[in-house]
């Protein structure tokens, strides 16, 4: 198809017409649609890889290269692809397509893309707001749209929280509005404001911190714990112990904090969690970060329980450094391969979880390995992947540990460094590698001291 436009008079003085082929018609649309389909598929795989127990950093980098190639391909389509294909994709119900479209539309090469994202965000369903968050979060800080802080002034909590989370992830100070948002009645906003306050080192009022630590909303309580510990407040540490001792809901973060702290008394508190089936997964997850041989032996006992054997084995390996492979992995039986006879549960969550990829241990074989290996472990020391715990071991694990566990290790680094060293494990590996190099260049003393030392009362 061509368009006919009036042409300027020819040199001989006569007038006429000329034909021009429109750029958007010359484009190979099927190619750009394929780029979008592949980007959507690879984005989903990439998100899964970031929390996968069977992926390490190098493997994720290879996957990202494929994803970024398709995202870059969409950028090359210019304004026509942005206005026709991506403007539609950003209004999709598929979160991975939305995240891909948001990321591309924020490219410097697409100056009109920012407004397309803004318009779509204003009408987006709550179910896809997290996709907008991801697309904005993994973009470079200089690519953030100028309108992002304006969302803080809206009355809609979900978009306020989104703006806070994105700004915080990029280290941008939200400004004077943050103080008021810390008292917001919406849990999502209050939690996001607490994380922002910790990032910009805003001093929290003791009464406000205590109120959030006592919040019945786990998201607010957890954000207050993290902000409080980064600020050196002992009240946050006591809140972790209280939550674990009372069996409060959603104990994953409080239990993890106790494990990272490394106090033997807190290890006993975590072991008690294993007596409650609902808290057993969180207890085993935390014990893997305790690091002591005694915690490994507890995990060894729970490898006999088929419901949590894979979680117990993961924690055991994180302490001892054992690689669960070969004869150490339980072989599936014919009974395992048969479908369940009970009536199908239509309400069951069929989305695969990261823990589903964990191998199940051959408990007796692992026990035989430990019978010999335990002789090389000091009962009084903490270990990480079989090596005595310390600054160098923590840094090495951030480079080499399974992706699923690196988020907690990054939190440990952040806490030990009092917020000065941060590895953003939920973003592209190029950003992570820069952060890891910065940690490598930092003196080990800056993150070798436990964050529990020097806690004070506000």
C-alpha positions as CSV (number, residue, x, y, z in Angstrom):
1,X,0.0,0.0,0.0
2,X,1.3,3.5,-0.8
3,X,0.1,7.0,0.1
4,X,-0.1,9.8,-2.4
5,X,0.9,13.3,-1.2
6,X,1.2,16.7,-2.9
7,X,4.8,17.2,-4.1
8,X,6.7,20.5,-4.3
9,X,6.7,22.1,-7.8
10,X,9.3,20.7,-10.1
11,X,12.2,22.8,-11.3
12,X,10.4,23.4,-14.5
13,X,7.5,25.1,-12.6
14,X,4.9,22.4,-13.2
15,X,3.2,20.7,-10.3
16,X,2.6,17.0,-9.8
17,X,2.4,14.2,-7.4
18,X,4.9,11.6,-6.0
19,X,4.3,8.4,-4.1
20,X,5.9,7.5,-0.8
21,X,5.9,4.1,0.9
22,X,4.9,4.5,4.6
23,X,7.5,3.2,7.0
24,X,4.9,1.2,9.0
25,X,3.8,-0.7,5.9
26,X,7.3,-1.6,4.9
27,X,7.8,-3.3,8.3
28,X,7.7,-7.1,8.5
29,X,5.0,-7.3,11.1
30,X,5.1,-11.1,11.4
31,X,8.8,-10.8,12.5
32,X,7.9,-8.2,15.2
33,X,5.0,-10.3,16.4
34,X,7.4,-13.2,16.7
35,X,9.8,-11.1,18.7
36,X,7.0,-10.2,21.1
37,X,5.9,-13.9,21.4
38,X,9.4,-15.0,22.1
39,X,10.0,-12.2,24.5
40,X,6.9,-13.1,26.5
41,X,7.9,-16.8,26.6
42,X,11.5,-16.0,27.6
43,X,10.5,-13.4,30.2
44,X,8.5,-16.1,32.0
45,X,11.4,-18.5,31.9
46,X,13.7,-15.8,33.1
47,X,11.5,-14.9,36.1
48,X,11.4,-18.6,37.0
49,X,15.2,-18.9,36.6
50,X,15.7,-16.1,39.2
51,X,14.2,-18.3,41.9
52,X,15.2,-21.7,40.5
53,X,17.1,-24.2,42.7
54,X,18.8,-25.7,39.6
55,X,20.1,-22.5,38.0
56,X,23.2,-20.5,38.8
57,X,24.2,-17.0,37.7
58,X,26.0,-18.1,34.5
59,X,23.1,-20.1,33.3
60,X,20.7,-17.2,33.8
61,X,23.0,-14.9,31.9
62,X,22.7,-17.2,28.8
63,X,18.9,-17.2,29.0
64,X,18.9,-13.4,29.4
65,X,20.9,-12.9,26.2
66,X,18.2,-14.6,24.2
67,X,15.5,-12.5,26.0
68,X,17.3,-9.2,25.4
69,X,17.9,-10.0,21.8
70,X,14.1,-10.2,21.2
71,X,13.5,-7.1,23.3
72,X,16.1,-5.2,21.3
73,X,14.5,-6.5,18.1
74,X,11.2,-4.8,19.1
75,X,13.1,-1.5,19.7
76,X,14.3,-1.6,16.2
77,X,10.7,-1.4,15.0
78,X,10.6,2.2,16.1
79,X,7.5,4.2,16.6
80,X,5.2,2.1,14.3
81,X,5.9,-1.0,16.4
82,X,5.5,0.9,19.6
83,X,2.2,2.5,18.6
84,X,0.6,-0.5,17.0
85,X,2.0,-3.6,18.5
86,X,3.4,-2.7,21.9
87,X,0.5,-0.3,22.8
88,X,-1.8,-3.3,22.5
89,X,0.6,-5.6,24.3
90,X,0.9,-3.4,27.3
91,X,-2.9,-3.7,27.8
92,X,-2.7,-7.5,27.7
93,X,-3.8,-9.7,30.6
94,X,-0.6,-11.7,30.3
95,X,1.9,-10.4,32.8
96,X,5.0,-11.5,30.9
97,X,3.8,-9.8,27.8
98,X,3.0,-6.6,29.7
99,X,6.4,-6.6,31.4
100,X,8.2,-7.1,28.1
101,X,6.2,-4.3,26.4
102,X,6.8,-1.9,29.3
103,X,10.5,-2.6,29.2
104,X,10.7,-1.9,25.5
105,X,8.5,1.2,25.5
106,X,10.8,2.8,28.1
107,X,13.7,2.6,25.7
108,X,15.4,6.0,24.9
109,X,14.9,5.2,21.2
110,X,11.1,5.3,21.7
111,X,10.4,8.8,23.1
112,X,6.6,8.3,22.9
113,X,6.7,5.0,24.7
114,X,6.7,6.5,28.2
115,X,3.3,8.1,27.6
116,X,1.9,4.8,26.2
117,X,3.0,3.1,29.5
118,X,1.5,5.8,31.6
119,X,-1.9,5.7,29.9
120,X,-2.0,1.9,30.2
121,X,-1.0,1.9,33.8
122,X,-3.8,4.3,34.7
123,X,-6.4,1.7,33.6
124,X,-4.5,-1.5,34.3
125,X,-6.2,-4.2,36.3
126,X,-4.8,-5.0,39.7
127,X,-3.7,-8.4,38.5
128,X,-1.1,-7.0,36.1
129,X,0.3,-4.1,38.2
130,X,3.2,-6.3,39.3
131,X,4.1,-6.7,35.6
132,X,4.3,-2.9,35.2
133,X,6.5,-3.0,38.4
134,X,8.8,-5.5,36.9
135,X,9.2,-3.7,33.6
136,X,10.0,-0.5,35.4
137,X,12.2,-2.2,38.0
138,X,14.7,-3.9,35.6
139,X,15.1,-0.8,33.4
140,X,18.1,1.4,34.0
141,X,17.6,4.2,36.5
142,X,18.1,6.9,33.8
143,X,15.3,5.3,31.8
144,X,12.7,5.8,34.6
145,X,9.8,8.0,33.3
146,X,9.5,11.5,34.8
147,X,5.9,10.9,35.7
148,X,6.7,8.0,38.1
149,X,6.9,10.2,41.3
150,X,3.5,11.8,40.4
151,X,1.9,8.4,41.2
152,X,2.7,9.1,44.9
153,X,0.2,11.9,44.9
154,X,-2.7,9.7,43.7
155,X,-5.2,8.4,46.1
156,X,-5.1,4.9,44.7
157,X,-2.9,2.8,47.0
158,X,-1.8,0.1,44.5
159,X,-0.2,2.7,42.2
160,X,1.3,4.6,45.1
161,X,2.9,1.4,46.3
162,X,4.1,0.6,42.8
163,X,5.8,4.0,42.5
164,X,7.4,3.6,45.9
165,X,8.7,0.1,45.1
166,X,10.2,1.1,41.8
167,X,11.8,4.3,43.1
168,X,13.2,2.4,46.0
169,X,14.7,-0.4,43.9
170,X,16.6,2.3,41.9
171,X,17.7,4.2,45.0
172,X,15.6,7.3,44.3
173,X,14.5,9.3,47.3
174,X,10.7,9.7,47.1
175,X,11.1,13.1,48.9
176,X,8.9,14.7,51.6
177,X,5.8,12.6,50.7
178,X,7.5,9.5,52.3
179,X,6.9,10.7,55.8
180,X,3.2,10.7,55.4
181,X,3.1,7.4,53.4
182,X,4.8,5.7,56.4
183,X,1.5,6.2,58.2
184,X,-0.7,5.1,55.3
185,X,-3.6,2.8,56.2
186,X,-3.1,0.5,53.2
187,X,-0.7,-2.3,54.1
188,X,0.9,-2.3,50.7
189,X,1.8,1.4,50.8
190,X,3.0,1.3,54.4
191,X,5.3,-1.7,53.7
192,X,6.7,0.0,50.5
193,X,7.2,3.2,52.5
194,X,9.2,1.3,55.2
195,X,11.4,-0.3,52.5
196,X,11.9,3.2,51.0
197,X,12.8,4.7,54.4
198,X,15.4,2.0,54.9
199,X,16.9,2.6,51.5
200,X,17.3,6.3,51.9
201,X,18.3,6.0,55.6
202,X,15.3,7.9,56.9
203,X,15.3,7.8,60.7
204,X,12.1,6.1,61.9
205,X,10.3,7.4,65.0
206,X,10.4,4.7,67.7
207,X,6.7,4.7,68.2
208,X,5.9,4.4,64.5
209,X,8.5,1.5,64.2
210,X,7.0,-0.4,67.1
211,X,3.5,0.0,65.8
212,X,4.5,-1.5,62.4
213,X,6.5,-4.3,64.1
214,X,3.2,-5.2,66.0
215,X,1.1,-5.0,62.8
216,X,-1.2,-8.0,62.2
217,X,-0.3,-7.7,58.5
218,X,2.8,-9.9,57.8
219,X,3.9,-7.7,54.9
220,X,4.0,-4.6,57.1
221,X,5.6,-6.5,60.0
222,X,8.3,-7.9,57.7
223,X,9.1,-4.6,56.1
224,X,9.4,-3.0,59.6
225,X,11.7,-5.8,60.7
226,X,14.0,-5.2,57.8
227,X,14.0,-1.4,58.1
228,X,14.5,-1.7,61.8
229,X,17.5,-4.1,61.6
230,X,19.1,-1.9,58.9
231,X,18.7,1.0,61.3
232,X,20.3,-1.0,64.1
233,X,17.1,-1.2,66.2
234,X,17.0,-4.0,68.8
235,X,13.2,-3.9,68.8
236,X,13.2,-5.4,65.3
237,X,15.3,-8.3,66.4
238,X,13.0,-8.9,69.4
239,X,10.0,-8.8,67.0
240,X,11.6,-11.7,65.0
241,X,11.9,-13.8,68.1
242,X,8.4,-12.9,69.3
243,X,6.9,-13.9,65.9
244,X,8.7,-17.3,65.9
245,X,8.0,-18.1,69.5
246,X,4.3,-17.3,69.2
247,X,3.9,-19.1,65.9
248,X,2.7,-16.0,64.1
249,X,1.5,-16.3,60.5
250,X,3.9,-16.2,57.6
251,X,7.2,-16.8,59.4
252,X,9.5,-17.1,56.5
253,X,11.3,-13.7,57.0
254,X,11.4,-13.6,60.8
255,X,12.7,-17.2,60.9
256,X,15.3,-16.4,58.2
257,X,16.5,-13.3,60.2
258,X,17.1,-15.5,63.3
259,X,19.0,-18.0,61.2
260,X,21.2,-15.2,59.6
261,X,21.9,-13.8,63.0
262,X,23.7,-17.1,64.0
263,X,22.8,-17.2,67.7
264,X,22.7,-20.9,68.9
265,X,19.7,-20.0,71.1
266,X,17.8,-18.9,68.0
267,X,18.6,-22.1,66.3
268,X,16.7,-23.9,69.0
269,X,13.7,-21.6,68.3
270,X,13.8,-22.6,64.7
271,X,14.0,-26.3,65.4
272,X,10.8,-25.9,67.5
273,X,9.0,-24.6,64.3
274,X,9.5,-28.1,62.8
275,X,6.9,-29.5,65.3
276,X,4.2,-27.5,63.5
277,X,3.4,-28.8,59.9
278,X,2.3,-25.4,58.7
279,X,5.6,-23.8,59.8
280,X,7.9,-26.7,58.9
281,X,8.8,-25.5,55.4
282,X,9.8,-22.0,56.8
283,X,11.7,-23.7,59.6
284,X,13.7,-25.9,57.2
285,X,14.4,-23.0,54.9
286,X,15.8,-21.0,57.8
287,X,17.8,-23.8,59.3
288,X,19.8,-24.0,56.0
289,X,21.1,-20.6,56.8
290,X,22.0,-21.3,60.4
291,X,25.2,-23.0,59.2
292,X,25.9,-25.2,62.2
293,X,26.4,-29.0,61.9
294,X,23.7,-29.5,64.5
295,X,21.2,-27.8,62.1
296,X,22.4,-30.1,59.3
297,X,21.7,-33.2,61.5
298,X,18.1,-32.0,62.2
299,X,17.6,-31.6,58.4
300,X,19.0,-35.1,57.9
301,X,16.3,-36.5,60.2
302,X,13.5,-34.8,58.2
303,X,14.7,-36.3,54.9
304,X,12.7,-39.4,55.9
305,X,9.5,-37.3,55.7
306,X,8.4,-37.4,52.0
307,X,6.4,-34.2,52.3
308,X,9.4,-32.1,53.2
309,X,12.4,-34.3,52.3
310,X,13.4,-32.1,49.4
311,X,13.4,-29.0,51.6
312,X,15.4,-30.7,54.3
313,X,17.9,-31.9,51.7
314,X,18.3,-28.5,50.3
315,X,19.0,-27.0,53.7
316,X,21.4,-29.8,54.5
317,X,23.4,-29.3,51.3
318,X,23.5,-25.5,51.9
319,X,25.3,-26.2,55.2
320,X,27.5,-29.1,54.3
321,X,28.3,-28.4,50.6
322,X,27.0,-31.8,49.5
323,X,26.0,-32.1,45.8
324,X,22.8,-34.1,45.7
325,X,23.3,-36.3,42.6
326,X,23.7,-39.8,41.5
327,X,23.0,-42.4,44.2
328,X,22.2,-39.6,46.7
329,X,19.0,-38.9,44.8
330,X,15.9,-41.0,45.4
331,X,14.7,-42.8,42.3
332,X,11.0,-42.4,41.5
333,X,8.9,-45.5,41.9
334,X,6.1,-46.8,39.7
335,X,3.7,-45.6,42.3
336,X,5.1,-42.1,42.0
337,X,4.4,-42.1,38.3
338,X,0.7,-43.1,38.7
339,X,-1.9,-40.3,38.8
340,X,-3.7,-39.9,42.1
341,X,-7.0,-41.8,42.5
342,X,-8.8,-39.2,44.5
343,X,-11.1,-36.7,42.9
344,X,-9.5,-33.9,41.1
345,X,-9.1,-30.7,43.2
346,X,-10.4,-27.9,41.0
347,X,-9.1,-25.3,43.4
348,X,-5.6,-26.6,43.5
349,X,-2.8,-24.2,42.4
350,X,-1.2,-25.8,39.4
351,X,1.5,-23.2,38.8
352,X,4.9,-24.8,39.4
353,X,6.8,-23.6,42.4
354,X,10.6,-23.2,42.7
355,X,10.7,-25.9,45.3
356,X,9.1,-28.4,42.9
357,X,12.4,-28.6,41.0
358,X,14.3,-29.7,44.1
359,X,15.5,-33.4,44.0
360,X,14.3,-35.8,46.6
361,X,17.2,-37.3,48.6
362,X,18.0,-40.9,49.2
363,X,18.0,-40.5,52.9
364,X,20.1,-43.5,53.8
365,X,22.8,-42.7,51.3
366,X,23.0,-39.1,52.5
367,X,23.2,-40.3,56.1
368,X,26.1,-42.7,55.2
369,X,27.9,-39.7,53.5
370,X,27.4,-37.6,56.6
371,X,28.7,-40.3,58.9
372,X,32.1,-39.8,57.4
373,X,31.9,-36.1,56.4
374,X,30.9,-34.9,59.8
375,X,34.4,-35.5,61.2
376,X,35.6,-32.5,59.2
377,X,33.1,-30.1,60.7
378,X,33.6,-28.1,64.0
379,X,30.3,-28.2,66.0
380,X,31.0,-24.7,67.2
381,X,31.4,-23.1,63.8
382,X,29.0,-22.0,61.1
383,X,29.3,-23.2,57.5
384,X,28.1,-22.2,54.1
385,X,28.3,-24.8,51.4
386,X,30.8,-26.8,53.4
387,X,33.2,-23.9,54.1
388,X,33.6,-21.9,57.4
389,X,31.3,-18.9,57.2
390,X,32.9,-15.5,56.7
391,X,33.0,-12.5,54.4
392,X,34.8,-14.4,51.7
393,X,32.5,-17.4,51.8
394,X,29.4,-15.2,51.6
395,X,30.8,-13.4,48.6
396,X,31.7,-16.6,46.9
397,X,28.2,-18.0,47.5
398,X,26.6,-14.9,45.9
399,X,28.5,-15.7,42.7
400,X,28.0,-19.5,42.7
401,X,25.0,-20.5,44.9
402,X,21.6,-21.6,43.3
403,X,19.5,-18.7,42.4
404,X,16.8,-19.7,44.8
405,X,19.0,-19.1,47.8
406,X,20.9,-16.0,46.6
407,X,18.1,-13.6,47.6
408,X,18.6,-14.5,51.3
409,X,22.3,-14.3,50.9
410,X,22.0,-10.9,49.4
411,X,19.8,-9.8,52.4
412,X,22.5,-11.2,54.7
413,X,25.1,-9.0,52.9
414,X,22.8,-6.0,53.1
415,X,22.3,-6.4,56.8
416,X,25.9,-7.1,57.7
417,X,27.0,-4.0,55.7
418,X,24.3,-1.9,57.4
419,X,22.8,-1.2,54.0
420,X,25.9,-0.1,52.2
421,X,26.4,-3.1,50.0
422,X,23.4,-4.3,47.9
423,X,23.2,-7.0,45.2
424,X,19.8,-6.7,43.4
425,X,19.2,-10.4,42.8
426,X,15.8,-9.8,41.1
427,X,17.1,-7.9,38.1
428,X,19.2,-8.5,35.0
429,X,22.6,-10.2,35.7
430,X,24.6,-7.4,34.1
431,X,23.4,-5.2,37.0
432,X,24.0,-7.9,39.5
433,X,27.6,-8.5,38.2
434,X,28.4,-4.8,38.6
435,X,27.1,-4.9,42.2
436,X,29.1,-8.1,42.9
437,X,32.3,-6.4,41.6
438,X,31.6,-3.5,44.0
439,X,31.3,-6.0,46.9
440,X,34.6,-7.7,45.8
441,X,36.3,-4.3,45.8
442,X,35.0,-3.5,49.3
443,X,37.1,-4.4,52.4
444,X,35.8,-7.6,54.0
445,X,35.5,-5.9,57.3
446,X,32.7,-3.8,55.9
447,X,30.4,-6.8,55.8
448,X,32.1,-9.5,57.9
449,X,30.5,-8.4,61.2
450,X,27.2,-9.8,62.2
451,X,24.3,-7.4,61.9
452,X,23.1,-8.4,65.4
453,X,26.2,-6.8,67.0
454,X,25.6,-3.3,68.2
455,X,21.8,-3.3,68.0
456,X,20.4,-0.6,70.2
457,X,17.1,0.5,71.7
458,X,15.6,3.5,69.8
